[in-house]
Structure formats: structure tokens, C-alpha cells
Amino acid sequence: MHYECKFCDSPFGPAKSGDDLVCRNCGAEWEAAKVLVESEED
């Protein structure tokens, strides 16, 4: 299981923007954007 951004499906974790955590890809506020998804196992 891992978090992804629900707006852009980015599998990367958040980045720091000032005092906030945001999606590295689209810039959405991480607390509002993160969704827990099942990891694909090969």
C-alpha cells in the first residue's frame, strides 16, 4: 500500500512548499490529495 495523488495519480510523495506539503507533480495540497492505494506486485 502506498499514497498517490488523487488528482494526477502521481506515485511520488509530497514536496515541501513553504510550510505546506504539496504533490510533487501537480502542486495540490497533500492532505487533501493523498489516497491510499494497493501496490502492484509483479
C-alpha positions as CSV (number, residue, x, y, z in Angstrom):
1,M,0.0,0.0,0.0
2,H,1.2,3.5,-0.8
3,Y,-0.2,7.0,-1.2
4,E,-0.9,8.6,-4.6
5,C,-2.3,12.0,-5.5
6,K,-6.0,11.6,-6.4
7,F,-5.8,14.5,-8.8
8,C,-2.9,13.4,-11.0
9,D,-2.1,9.8,-9.9
10,S,1.4,10.7,-9.0
11,P,3.1,7.8,-7.1
12,F,5.7,10.2,-5.6
13,G,5.5,11.5,-2.1
14,P,4.8,15.1,-1.2
15,A,7.3,18.0,-1.5
16,K,7.7,21.0,0.8
17,S,6.3,24.3,-0.4
18,G,7.0,26.8,2.4
19,D,5.3,25.3,5.4
20,D,2.9,23.1,3.4
21,L,3.2,19.6,1.9
22,V,2.1,19.5,-1.8
23,C,2.0,17.0,-4.6
24,R,5.4,16.9,-6.4
25,N,3.6,16.7,-9.8
26,C,0.5,18.9,-9.7
27,G,1.0,21.0,-6.6
28,A,-2.2,20.0,-4.8
29,E,-2.3,20.3,-1.0
30,W,-1.1,16.8,0.1
31,E,-3.5,16.3,3.0
32,A,-6.5,16.8,0.6
33,A,-5.0,15.0,-2.4
34,K,-3.4,11.8,-0.9
35,V,-5.2,8.5,-1.3
36,L,-4.0,5.1,-0.1
37,V,-3.8,2.6,-3.0
38,E,-2.7,-1.0,-3.2
39,S,0.8,-1.6,-4.5
40,E,1.0,-3.6,-7.7
41,E,3.1,-6.7,-7.1
42,D,5.0,-8.2,-10.1
